[in-house]
Amino acid sequence: MRDCLVLVEDSKLGAIRDAIYERLAKREGSHSSIDIEVKQALADFEKHITEQSDEEKIALYIMELAHCSPLFSEAGIKDIVEQFTESKNEEKQATSSSKKVPDESKQTKETELVPYQQGDLPKEESSNVDSPKSEPKTQRAVSDDPSSISSGAIPDIEVANEPRFELPQEDKSNPNMNIWSEVHKTDRQFCKKDHQGMTSINTQYRIMAATRLFGPRGIGWNFEEIERWVEETAPIIINGQLTEHKETIHHVKVSIWFKVGGEKSEPITHFGSCKSMYMAKGGYFVADEEPYKKALSDALGKCLSTIGIGADVYLGEHDDFHVETLTKNEVDSKLELRQIEEEDRIRKRNYG
């Protein structure tokens, strides 16, 4: 083992540090940045290692990795640590054992679960009794009473019973699907419907996903605009009369590259477009002020989708009324949870 591994002298994770270096050194070709890679990976391990973590087993696991990609993302490193951390495993076992299958014989008509079928919404039962109106949601006030603080102040959010695209088992164990399986699911709070009713993913979220996976832009990955041009199409008709103006579309060609295991990929190219001047279906004239920006975002999103980022959206998993409703409920739940966490943080700060 090289002497330069003392580059993280304060680290107590000697076995893990040596294992990282040994595994990275097995890659083919020269790797002049291996010291920096070891330092970055070790810093992420230090964030998640606890007293309950088995460092020796983690080190052995690292040396047996078939691919180095988990060592280049904090999410991958966190998964490795959790596999060999006793408290995490106990929590998972406790969670799974606490879930009991309800007795079907005790289910009442009101609690009976009906399988969801797309487009088939349950009808409300009529009743002569006026149902109480739901109280409007009000802003929670932070209590000044220390006795109101409890360990159960933050409730667990139940996972929605929703349709999800799951990779086949053979794909999960396929090393060629490592990157895809890690990033293909999109956080719904960063999705919205555009003016055409299509599901749109926030561009900054895509960039964040690529950065989380490969590292900072310009170091672990990057994109480059190769070409841009404007296309004139159909003439614009106003009040039944042809005008001298034509509908225009801005096009952009973009390429991306990324590094996996220190090796730079071949460039991946794609095209994006945005209408900049056109007549809308409502009969009014539209002149977009940021056509190149939108075309660039479109091209970048398509490039990143080819390696799996946002793939569930492109596969049509979000294009369903039921899923759209669940999306809104999930976002509302997350916002409510954040508010509860903030209240709890303020209480702890005020009362210790």
N, C-alpha and C positions, 0 to 999 in steps of 0.2 A: 504494500500500500504506500502511496506516495506521501512525502512529508508535507506536501502542500495541502493535505486534508486538514491541517491544523487551522485552516482559514476560518473555522468557527470554533474558536477556543473555548468560548463560554458555554458551548452546547454540552449537555451531559449524555447526548444520544450517540455515543461513540460507535456502538454496533450498527445502528441504523445508518449513520453517516458512512461507515465503511461499506455497508451493503449497497447503498445508493451508488457510490463511486464504482464498486466492482461491477454492478449491473450495467451502468452507463458505459463503462469501459469495454464491455463485450460487443458494443455496436460496431458494425463495419465502417471503415473509413476513419479519417482523422477527425477529432473532436477537440478543437483548441479551446472551446468554451466550457469544457466539462467542469472546471472548478466553480464557475458561476452557476451552472446548472445544479450542482450538488448543493451549493449554498442556498439557492432559491427553494429547492425541494425540502431541505432540512428545516428552513424557516417555517414552511407550511406544516411539517410534521410537529414542530414545537408548539404550534397553535392548538393542536388537537390531542397530543399525547397527555395522558393523565397518569396518576399513580396506579390505576387499575389496568393500564395497558401493558401487555406482555411484549417488551421490546425485542427479546430474542426471537420470538415467533414472527414479529413484524419484519425483522432483519432477514430471516430465512425466506419469508414470503417474497420480499423484494428481490432477492437473488434468483428466485425461481420464476419471476415474471416472464411471460412469453413476449410481451411488448412493453416498452418503456413509457407509453403514452400516459398511464395513470400517474407517473411521477412528475408530469409537466402541468398538472392542474390541481388546484387546492381541493376541488370536489373529489377527484380520484384519490388523493392522499387521505382525505377524511374518511372515505369508504374503507380504505385499507386499515386505518387505525381502529375504526369501529368494529371491524371483524375480530380484532384481538384485544378489545377492551371489555372487561368483565361486566361493568355496570351497564354498558350499552346492550350487551347480549341479554342481561337479565331483564332490562326494560322491555326489549322486544318480546321475550318469552312471556312476561307478565301481561303485556298488551294482548298477545294472541290468545292466552289462556283465559283472559277476562271476557272475551267475546263468546257468548253462549247462543246457541241456536234456539230461537223461541219455540215453545210448544204449540204446534199447529192447532191442537184441540182447544187451547185456551184463547185463541185469537177471536176477537169479536168482529163484527161487521165493520166497525169503525177502524180497526187496526189491521185488517186483512191486507196483505200486500198483493197488488195486482201487477203483473209484468207489463212494462211499458211497451207500447207499439207506436212506431212513428206515425204521427198524424192523428192518433186516437187519444183525445183528451177526455178525462172523466167528466161526466155531466154532474152538475150540482143537484142535490135532492131538494125538492120543493118543500116548504114548511110554512104553516100558518103563524108560527111563533117568530116574532121579529128577532133576528140575531143581533147580538150586541155589536155596536160599531167598534172597530179596532181603534185603540188610542193612538194618536199621532206620536211619532218618535220625537223625543226631546233630548236635548244635550245633557249628558250626565254631569252632575256637579261633583267635584272632588270633596269627599267628606273630610271634616276636620277631626272626626272622632277616631282616635287611635285604635279603639276596640273594633272598628269596622274592617281593619286589615286582617285578612285571612289568607292562608296558603292556597286556598281554592278560589282566589279572586279571579284568576284567569281560566276560563273554561276551555276544555279541549274542543277543537273543531272536528266534527265528524266528517269523514270522507264521503262525498256525495256518491250515491249509487248511479253512476253515469256510464255511458258507453265510452270506452277508451280503446285507442288503437294500441295493441300490444304486439311486440315483435315475436315471431315464432321462436320456439325454444332453440331450434338449430341456428337461428340468427344471433340469439343472445350469447351462444357459446362460440360463435364465429369471430375470430380476431379481426376479420375485415370489417366487421360491424361495430367495432369498439367506439369510434367517434360518433357514428350515427346514433347508436343506442343511448349515448350520453346526452345528446342535445336535441333529439327529434321532438321532444315534448315541449310545447310552448306555454308559458305562464299566461293564463287568460286575461289577467289584468292589463297586459300589454297588447291586447287585441281589440279591434273595433270594426264596425261595419263602415265601408266607404260609401260614396254617393251612389254606387252601382249595386250595393247590397253585398259586396264581396268582403270576406274577412281580411283585414289589413293588420300587419304586424308592425309595431313601433320600430323604426330604424335603429334608434339608440339601443333598444333591447337586443337586436341582432348583433350590434357591435359589442355589447357587453358579453353576450354569449360566446362570441369568437375570442374575446380577450380572456375570459375565464378559462377557456379551453386551451388556447395557444400561447397566451401571454400578451403584453402590451403591443398595440399596433406599431408597426415599424421594426419590431424585434422578433416577435413570434409569428406575426402575420401582417399582411398589408393588402391594400387594393390600389389600383391605378386606373385612371381614366385614359383610355386608348384613343377614342375618337368620339366626336359629337357632330351632329348635323341636323338640319331642319328640312322637313318634307312638307310640301304643299299638296293638299288633296282636293276635295270638292269645293266648288265656289259657294260662298255664303249668300243665302237668299233671305232678304228682309222684305216683309209685306208682299211676298209674291214676286219681287223684282230681284234680278241678279245684281250683285254688287261687284266691285273690282277686287274685293278681298276674298281670300281662300282660307279654308280651314288648314291649320298648321299643326304638325306633330314634331316635337323635339325628341331626338334619339340620342342615346349614349351607349358606348361600348366600354365595358369595364372588365378588368382581370384582377384576380386575387391569387395570393400564394400564402402558404402557411408552413410551419415546421412541426414535424412529429418526430420525437426522439432525436432532435437536433438536425434532422435532414429536411431540406427545403423541398417543397412540392413543386411540381410543374404548374405553370399558370393555368387558372380556370377562367374562361371568358364567358360573358353573357351580355345580352342587350336589354336596355330599359327604355321606356318611352312615356311621354306625357303630352296630351293635347294642350296646346297653348292658346289657340284661338279657334272657337267653334260656336255653333248655334246649339243650345241645349234643347232637350225634348220639350221643355216648357215654352219654347218660342223666344227665349231671350238670348242675348249675345254674351259670350263668356271670353274673357282674356285673362289667362292665368299669369300671375306675376312671378312664379318660381318654377317654370317648366323644367329647367335643367336640373335643379335640385331634386325634384320629384322623379325625373327620369333616372338620375344617378342612384337614388334610393331604390328604385325599382330594379335596376341592373344589379346592384350590390346584394339585394335580398335574394335574387334568383341565383347568383353565384354561391352564396352561403347555403341556400337550400339544397344544392347539389351534394353537399357533404353532410346534410342532415339537419341543419339549423332551421327550425320552423317547419320541419317536414310534415308534421301532423296537420298543419293548416293546408298545405298543398295537397295532402291526401284526402282532404274534405272532411276531416273529423269534426270540425267546428261548424260545418254548414248544416245545421239542424235547429229547428225551433226549440226543441227540448234542451239541447246543449247550450243554446243562447240564453235560455232562462237560468240554467245552472251557472253559467258564467257570471251573470249579474248577481245571483245569490252568493257565489263564492267571493266575488270582489267585495260585496257588502259585508260579508263575514270577516274578511281580512281587515277592512277598515274599522269594524267594531272591535276586533281583537287588538288592533294597534292603539285604539283609544283606551281600552282597559289597561293595556300594558303601560301606557303613559301615566294613567292615574295611579297605578301601583308604584311606578317609579317616583312620582311626586310624593306619595305617602311615605315611602322609604326614606326619601331625602329629608322630609320634614320631621319624621319621628324616629329615624334610625333603624 
